[in-house]
Amino acid sequence: MLREKILIVDDDPDILDVLKITLEAEGYEVAEANNGKEALDIIKKITPDLLITDFKMPKMCGDELCSNLKKDILIQHMPIIMLTGKGEITDKVHGINAGADDYMVKPFEPQELVARVKMALRRSVRDLDANPLTRLPGNVSILNETQSRIDKNKPFAVCYIDLDKFKAFNDKYGFKKGDEVIKNTARILIETVRVKGTPQDFIGHIGGDDFVVITTPDKVDVQCKNIIEKFDAMVPELYSEDDRKKGYIIAKDRQGKKRKMAFISVSIAVVSNKKKEIHHVAEIGEIGAELKEYAKSLKGSTYVTERRNSG
């Protein structure tokens, strides 16, 4: 069973020692940072399940660290416990306003700290239907969001995004590299929606290399083209220099036979109610599956709509 990861951030080595000893005794995996900037670098690498941070630190204080984390959709749901000095009400208020989920006053009782950590982690698991790798909303949220768009009876477009030749890449380069591809794809979707979409757009992670973006019909073409452009620009850097020169890798197909495999590409199937009424989520899924199969039959990165247009 995987141990839950907790990042502790404090410029006082004694506090770090107490936190580390207390949490490791409870079976948690603990990482340490001495300030907010160092914490941000670590979070990008390990994506902790929970953050415990001091308020006053050099280089970047706890409230600024919280603000930075809450701006990143991949980690904004990570629970944060803020540590403040005794009686420093202003620090508590700043921390909560910046996005901290709970706070404790130093010096603290180790038993209370453990109880607060367990409560925060339980709440996170219960309340957040999120993919553990990308922290994007998962299947329950996707279904609810899609049905909500149907119920509102306003124009919408659901984009099913799937990576081609991903299994071959995973087999050749390993799951760790594969996970990086998934996370980078999520960031491309987030950036695309932020720049080319609307504040009401939705991004979900179905699982594996399957994603969903829900937007409006007038934003579909520009978003799909941007996703493809950004993804294709990223792809060459995923491969070794030798493989880049060849333009392919040798990997096993689904029948277990070794053959030349093209680089990873992205297929996008777009289902919209612009010209056709949709009454249920299942209708979107059926149309999307058909369009995605067609998109994946085409060479390279592409997107298709019900008119069979590709980009």
N, C-alpha and C positions, 0 to 999 in steps of 0.2 A: 504493500500500500504506500502511495506517495505521501511524504510528509508535507504539511502545509508550510509555506515559506513566509517568514516575517522579516521585514527590513526595519532595523532600529537605527535612528539617526539622533546623534547628540554629540556636542563638542566636549563633553565631560567624560573621560575614560572610565571613571568610577561608575557613572550611571550606565554606560554601555555594558560594563562587566556584570552589574546586577541584573540588567535586562536579559543579557545573553544566558547567564546561568539559570535564571528563573524560567525562561522560555524553553531552553534546551532540555531542562529537567521534565518538561511537559511533553516532550517529543517533537517540538517544532524545529524546523530548519531555519537557522538565523543568519542573516547577513548584516553587516555593519557599515555605517557611513558617519563621517564627522561633521558634515554640513549639507545643506540643501542641494548644492550643485553636484556634489559627489553622489548624493542619493539619486538624483535624476539619471545620471549615467548608469548606475547600478540597476535601476528600475527598467531601463530599456533593454538590459541584458537578461534579467532573470524574472521579470514580472511577478513580484511578490503577491501573496494572497492578502496581506495586511501590512500597513505601515504604522510604526510608532515613531513619532518625531517630537523633538524638543521645539519650543517656540523660538527662543532667542539663540541664534547661532551665527557664526561668521559666514561671510560670502552670500548666504541665502537663508533667511529665517523660515520658520515653519509655516507661517501663513502664506508666504510667497511660494514655497514648495507646493502647498496644497492647491493654490491657484493655478500653477503650471500643470499639475496632474489632472485637474478637473477640466482642462481645455482639451485633453487628449482622449478621444472616445474609446481608445483601446484600453485605457487604464482608469478612466474617470469613475468607475464603479468600485474601485478598490477601497475598502474601508480604511479610515485613518483615525488613529488615536493621538491626540495632541497632549504633550506634557507641558505644564505651566508652573511657574513659581507660586508659592503660597500667597493667596490673597490678591494675585494679579488679575483682577476681573477683566481689565481691558484686553489682556492677552487671550483670555478665554473667548471673549466676544469676537476678536479678530480671527481667531482660529476657526470658530464655528462658521462665521461669515465667509471664510475662505474655502470652506468645504470639509472641515474636519467633522467626523461622525460622533466623536466622543472626546472627552478630555479627562486628564487626571492631574492632581496637584502633587508636586514633589515636596518632600519625600513621600513615596507611596508604599503601600503594603503589597508585597509580592502576590499574596493570595487574591487581593482585589484586582490587581493587574491581570492575572490569569483569567479571572472570571469575566472581566471586561473584554479580553481578547476572544474568549470562547463565544461570548454573546455576539460580538461584532461579526465573527466568522459564520456563526449560525444564521444570523440575519442576512448576511451577504449571499449565502447559498440559497436560502429560502426565497428571498425577494428578487434575486437576479437570475433571470433565465438567460444566461450568457454562455457563449462558447468559451471554454477554458483557455484556448490559445489566443484568440483575438479580442476577447471580452466584448464582442459585438452581440447584440440580442440574438437569441436562438429561436428554435422552431415555434414555441408557444407564442412568443412575441411577434414573430413573422405572421403566423396565422391570424392573430388578433388584429394586427395592423392592416393586413390585407382585407379582412372582413369589415373593418372600420371604414376603409376607403369605399368598399362596395355599398355599405349602408348609407354613406353620405351622398351617394349618387352623383359625384363630381368626376370629371375626367381624371383618370390615373393611368399609369403605365408601370407594369411590374417587369423588371429586368432580371432574368435568371442568368447568373454568371458562373461559368464552369471552365476549369483549366484542362486543356488537352495535353496528352503525353506526360501528365504529372506522375503517374505510377512509374514510368520508365526513368524519370529523373530521380525519384525517390530510391529506386532500386540501385541506380548508379552512384548517387552522391550521399545517400543516407537520409534518415528521418529528420535529423537536426537541420540539414540544409533545406529539406522539404518544408519544415515548419517555418523557416525564414521566408520562403517563397509565399506561404500562406499569409504571414503577417505583413509582408510587403504589399501583397495584393490588397489586403484590407486597407492599408494606408493609402494606396492609390484610389480606392473607392471613396474613402473619407475625404481626401483632398479634392477629388473630382466633384463630389456633391457639394463641398464647401464653396468651390469656385464657380461651378457651372450649374448648380442646382438651386433649390429653395430651402428656407429654414424648415419647411414641413416635410422634406424628403426623409426617407427612412433607409437604413442599411442594416441588413441582417446576415448572419452566418448560419446556413443550413447545417453545415458540417463538412469536414474534409476540405475539398477544394471547390465547394459549392456556396455561392453567395446570392443575395437578393438585394436589389436596389428598387425602391418604390418612389417614383417621381411623377411628373405631369407629362402628358404627351408632347408638349412643345419643348421640353427639355431633353427628350430621349436621344435624339440624334447627336447633339453636341456632347452629351455625357458619354454615350457609347464610343464615339470617336476618340474622346479624350482618354477613356479607360484603355482602349486598344493602343493608342499612341504611347502612353506612359508605360504600359505593360511591355510592349515590344521593345521599348528603349531599355528596360530593365533586364530583359532576358539574356542578352549576350554575357553580361557580367556574372551570371549564375554558373557559367560553365568554365571549365579549365581552358587554358590557351590552346592546347592541342585539339580539344573538341570544337572550340570556336573556329579554328582553321579548317577543320573537316566540315563543319556545318551540320553535324549529326553525332549521335552516340550509338553505341552498340548495346542493346538491351533486349530482354525477353518480351515477346508479345503475350497476349492473353492465352495463347495455346502453348506457351513455354518455349517457343522457338526464338533463337537469337536472330535479330535483324537490325538494320539501320533504322534509327528513330529520329524524327525531326525534333527540333527544340520545342519547349513548351510554348503553347499559344493559348489564347483565351477566346471562348465562344460565348456569345450573349444572345439569349432569346427574349424578345420583347412581347409582352401580352398587354393589350390596351383595351379600354372600353370606349375609345373615341368613336368607333364606327359600329361597335357591336355591344349590346347590353350584356352585362355579366351579373349573375345573381348569386353565385356561390364561389367560395374559394376553390372548390374542386374543379370548377370549369377552368380557372386560371392554370391550375396544375396540369390538367390534361392538355390544354393548348400549349403551355410552356414546354412540356415533355416532347411533344411532337416537333415544335420549332427548334428545340435544343438538339434533337437528333439530326435535324437537317443542317443546323449550323455546324455541328461537329463533323459532318460529312464533307464540308468545304475545307479547302486548304488554307492554313494560316489563321491568324486572328480575324474574327468577323462578328458581325451582329446581324440578326434577322428579325423581321417583324412578320405579322400575319400576311403581309403582301409579298413576303419572301424577298424583301430588299436586303441587301448586305452592304456592309461598309468595310 
